[in-house]
Amino acid sequence: MRDLSRRHQLLFPHQANGSLIVGKDGTVYGSELIGQAFSDDQYFNSRPSAAGTGYDATSSGGTNLGPTSQKLRDSVKAAVDAYRKQNGLAADAPVPADAVTSSASGLDPDISVKNALLQIPRVAKARKLSVDDVTALVNKYTKGRDLGFLGEPRVNVLELNLALDGKI
């Protein structure tokens, strides 16, 4: 087992050490694999979490509510209304599913590109930045499909918010 750990450390040191996000000053801000909650208008919001009190890795898990659950419908409707209000969207504007539902683990660190794009005007206004400057950062921190064809493009919220703060 130790030999395997040494090989991982040698071949994949970033992953073997937790995929940590380290700032310019050497501060560890978190892992690129575990989401964090952001709610201030100057930050991009993460995907909602159902893990404990939010992004608690010891309580990983989704809501386990099915599509016929009234509780799920009510919470999604409330989340959609809040998202539209926070981001200045019309009452009938489509809202990405990842903006209002948690992932299976409740720890997802990424949001869809569509979700990030809808948040740009709010973040730009709160930070007194141009929409173009914030869009450029979103584009810079957008990751493509894994292996070029698996999954969807996505944005790591912690990395993006740290970049906005000039920490990475």
Kinemage of the C-alpha trace (Angstrom):
@kinemage 1
@onewidth
@group {chain A} dominant
@subgroup {mainchain}
@vectorlist {calphas} color= white
{ca met a 1} P 0.000 0.000 0.000
{ca arg a 2} L 2.809 2.416 0.831
{ca asp a 3} L 4.412 1.721 -2.532
{ca leu a 4} L 1.173 2.699 -4.273
{ca ser a 5} L 0.989 5.907 -2.216
{ca arg a 6} L 4.546 6.788 -3.175
{ca arg a 7} L 3.755 6.253 -6.837
{ca his a 8} L 0.691 8.479 -6.609
{ca gln a 9} L 2.770 11.119 -4.838
{ca leu a 10} L 5.421 10.911 -7.537
{ca leu a 11} L 3.117 10.765 -10.568
{ca phe a 12} L 0.192 12.896 -9.361
{ca pro a 13} L 1.418 15.106 -6.498
{ca his a 14} L -1.331 17.734 -6.849
{ca gln a 15} L -4.101 15.135 -6.693
{ca ala a 16} L -2.391 13.017 -4.033
{ca asn a 17} L -2.213 16.075 -1.778
{ca gly a 18} L -5.910 16.927 -2.038
{ca ser a 19} L -5.989 19.111 -5.171
{ca leu a 20} L -5.453 22.140 -2.962
{ca ile a 21} L -5.877 25.684 -4.229
{ca val a 22} L -2.924 27.696 -2.957
{ca gly a 23} L -2.844 31.474 -3.228
{ca lys a 24} L 0.014 33.680 -4.360
{ca asp a 25} L 0.974 34.150 -0.712
{ca gly a 26} L 1.076 30.393 0.013
{ca thr a 27} L -2.283 30.301 1.824
{ca val a 28} L -4.377 27.178 1.207
{ca tyr a 29} L -7.934 28.313 0.411
{ca gly a 30} L -9.535 24.924 -0.146
{ca ser a 31} L -9.666 22.044 -2.555
{ca glu a 32} L -10.670 22.327 -6.176
{ca leu a 33} L -12.771 19.194 -5.528
{ca ile a 34} L -15.006 20.492 -2.716
{ca gly a 35} L -17.340 23.452 -3.050
{ca gln a 36} L -17.649 26.353 -0.657
{ca ala a 37} L -20.598 28.616 0.024
{ca phe a 38} L -20.574 32.183 -1.322
{ca ser a 39} L -23.555 34.488 -0.954
{ca asp a 40} L -22.245 38.072 -1.168
{ca asp a 41} L -23.127 39.858 -4.429
{ca gln a 42} L -19.432 40.421 -5.217
{ca tyr a 43} L -18.933 36.650 -5.532
{ca phe a 44} L -20.226 34.005 -7.877
{ca asn a 45} L -22.617 31.699 -6.058
{ca ser a 46} L -21.833 28.029 -5.798
{ca arg a 47} L -24.257 25.255 -6.530
{ca pro a 48} L -26.589 24.663 -3.550
{ca ser a 49} L -25.414 22.001 -1.107
{ca ala a 50} L -27.438 19.477 0.860
{ca ala a 51} L -24.365 18.186 2.704
{ca gly a 52} L -24.813 18.960 6.376
{ca thr a 53} L -24.834 22.705 6.935
{ca gly a 54} L -23.429 23.163 3.450
{ca tyr a 55} L -20.351 21.644 1.832
{ca asp a 56} L -19.677 19.510 4.907
{ca ala a 57} L -17.581 16.635 3.539
{ca thr a 58} L -18.450 14.491 6.570
{ca ser a 59} L -22.141 14.720 5.620
{ca ser a 60} L -21.849 14.257 1.881
{ca gly a 61} L -25.112 13.471 0.176
{ca gly a 62} L -27.990 14.896 -1.789
{ca thr a 63} L -31.508 15.657 -0.657
{ca asn a 64} L -32.757 12.270 -1.869
{ca leu a 65} L -36.069 13.887 -2.784
{ca gly a 66} L -37.718 12.505 -5.899
{ca pro a 67} L -39.313 14.405 -8.789
{ca thr a 68} L -42.819 13.973 -7.337
{ca ser a 69} L -41.824 15.434 -3.957
{ca gln a 70} L -43.778 18.577 -3.064
{ca lys a 71} L -40.961 19.594 -0.724
{ca leu a 72} L -38.493 19.447 -3.638
{ca arg a 73} L -40.827 21.418 -5.947
{ca asp a 74} L -41.359 24.088 -3.284
{ca ser a 75} L -37.659 24.451 -2.499
{ca val a 76} L -36.712 24.629 -6.197
{ca lys a 77} L -39.409 27.240 -6.862
{ca ala a 78} L -38.142 29.344 -3.943
{ca ala a 79} L -34.552 28.957 -5.163
{ca val a 80} L -35.518 29.932 -8.726
{ca asp a 81} L -37.321 33.049 -7.470
{ca ala a 82} L -34.348 34.016 -5.267
{ca tyr a 83} L -31.846 33.433 -8.099
{ca arg a 84} L -33.853 35.579 -10.501
{ca lys a 85} L -34.165 38.355 -7.938
{ca gln a 86} L -30.489 38.297 -6.918
{ca asn a 87} L -29.318 38.363 -10.538
{ca gly a 88} L -31.874 40.887 -11.824
{ca leu a 89} L -33.538 38.433 -14.196
{ca ala a 90} L -37.070 38.632 -15.554
{ca ala a 91} L -39.746 36.637 -13.740
{ca asp a 92} L -39.913 34.173 -16.627
{ca ala a 93} L -36.169 33.939 -17.379
{ca pro a 94} L -34.856 30.372 -17.576
{ca val a 95} L -32.620 29.401 -14.653
{ca pro a 96} L -29.971 26.672 -14.965
{ca ala a 97} L -30.759 23.561 -12.932
{ca asp a 98} L -27.376 23.678 -11.192
{ca ala a 99} L -28.246 27.107 -9.778
{ca val a 100} L -31.179 25.739 -7.790
{ca thr a 101} L -30.502 22.044 -7.120
{ca ser a 102} L -27.723 20.316 -5.234
{ca ser a 103} L -25.507 17.658 -6.727
{ca ala a 104} L -25.659 14.027 -5.627
{ca ser a 105} L -22.762 14.558 -3.222
{ca gly a 106} L -23.714 18.064 -2.144
{ca leu a 107} L -20.047 19.005 -2.540
{ca asp a 108} L -19.854 20.003 -6.213
{ca pro a 109} L -17.284 22.808 -6.633
{ca asp a 110} L -18.321 23.681 -10.188
{ca ile a 111} L -21.187 25.491 -11.845
{ca ser a 112} L -22.280 25.437 -15.458
{ca val a 113} L -21.015 28.107 -17.813
{ca lys a 114} L -24.620 29.301 -18.274
{ca asn a 115} L -24.963 29.738 -14.506
{ca ala a 116} L -21.719 31.752 -14.376
{ca leu a 117} L -22.723 33.926 -17.345
{ca leu a 118} L -26.031 34.865 -15.702
{ca gln a 119} L -24.183 35.992 -12.556
{ca ile a 120} L -21.651 38.218 -14.366
{ca pro a 121} L -23.689 41.478 -14.354
{ca arg a 122} L -24.364 41.217 -10.597
{ca val a 123} L -20.725 40.484 -9.730
{ca ala a 124} L -19.434 43.197 -12.079
{ca lys a 125} L -21.783 45.782 -10.568
{ca ala a 126} L -20.911 44.817 -6.964
{ca arg a 127} L -17.185 45.025 -7.705
{ca lys a 128} L -17.448 48.114 -9.920
{ca leu a 129} L -15.813 46.197 -12.771
{ca ser a 130} L -16.788 46.054 -16.407
{ca val a 131} L -18.892 43.147 -17.592
{ca asp a 132} L -16.164 42.468 -20.173
{ca asp a 133} L -13.475 42.133 -17.470
{ca val a 134} L -15.572 39.717 -15.407
{ca thr a 135} L -16.520 37.767 -18.540
{ca ala a 136} L -12.826 37.418 -19.384
{ca leu a 137} L -12.189 35.896 -15.939
{ca val a 138} L -15.098 33.480 -16.345
{ca asn a 139} L -13.680 32.436 -19.702
{ca lys a 140} L -10.198 32.027 -18.203
{ca tyr a 141} L -11.512 29.753 -15.439
{ca thr a 142} L -13.857 27.719 -17.634
{ca lys a 143} L -12.731 24.121 -17.876
{ca gly a 144} L -13.641 22.084 -20.928
{ca arg a 145} L -15.038 18.599 -21.138
{ca asp a 146} L -12.928 15.887 -19.498
{ca leu a 147} L -10.848 14.099 -22.140
{ca gly a 148} L -12.465 16.427 -24.676
{ca phe a 149} L -15.828 14.633 -24.719
{ca leu a 150} L -16.971 13.695 -21.189
{ca gly a 151} L -19.289 15.941 -19.207
{ca glu a 152} L -19.971 19.598 -19.830
{ca pro a 153} L -17.779 22.700 -19.637
{ca arg a 154} L -17.777 24.098 -16.111
{ca val a 155} L -16.415 26.825 -13.868
{ca asn a 156} L -14.784 26.192 -10.484
{ca val a 157} L -16.388 28.788 -8.209
{ca leu a 158} L -13.626 28.924 -5.598
{ca glu a 159} L -10.921 29.474 -8.211
{ca leu a 160} L -12.996 32.141 -9.967
{ca asn a 161} L -13.777 34.012 -6.743
{ca leu a 162} L -10.157 33.857 -5.587
{ca ala a 163} L -9.093 35.241 -8.982
{ca leu a 164} L -11.565 38.101 -8.543
{ca asp a 165} L -9.960 38.837 -5.180
{ca gly a 166} L -6.499 38.710 -6.787
{ca lys a 167} L -5.407 35.853 -4.534
{ca ile a 168} L -4.479 33.368 -7.274
